[in-house]
Amino acid sequence: MGTLIFLLVVVVVIAGVMWGRKYFRREIDRAKRINRANKKD
């Protein structure tokens, strides 16, 4: 039973990360560009 719960938690975390990366990709790319521009100064 504990193994089943652990696997379920792992699947939920992986699915959440994949959904988050898909959903926030534009924001993450924008933040990276802003950080790069700020470091050059």
N, C-alpha and C positions, 0 to 999 in steps of 0.2 A: 504493500500500500504506500509506504513512504517513497519507494522508487517511482511509482506512478505519479505521485504529487510532484516530485522533483522534475521528472520529464515534462510534466504539464507546465511547470513554472519556466523551464528552459525554453520550451516552444513559445510561450507567451512573450518572453523577453526578446527572443530572436525576431518574432513577428512584429513586435513593437518597434524594435530598432530599424527593421527594414521599412516599415510604414513611415516612421519618423524621417528617415533619410530621404525617402521618395517625396514626402510632403514638404520638408524644409530645405531641400537641395538648393533652391534659389537663394534662400536666406543665408545658408552656409557659404555658398560661393561669393555672395556679396560681402559678407563679413571678412572672408579671406582676402578679397581684393582691397577692401578698406585697410586691413591690417598691413598688407604689403605696401600700399601707398604711404601709410604713416611711418613705416620703418625706413623708407628711403630718405626722409627728411633729416 
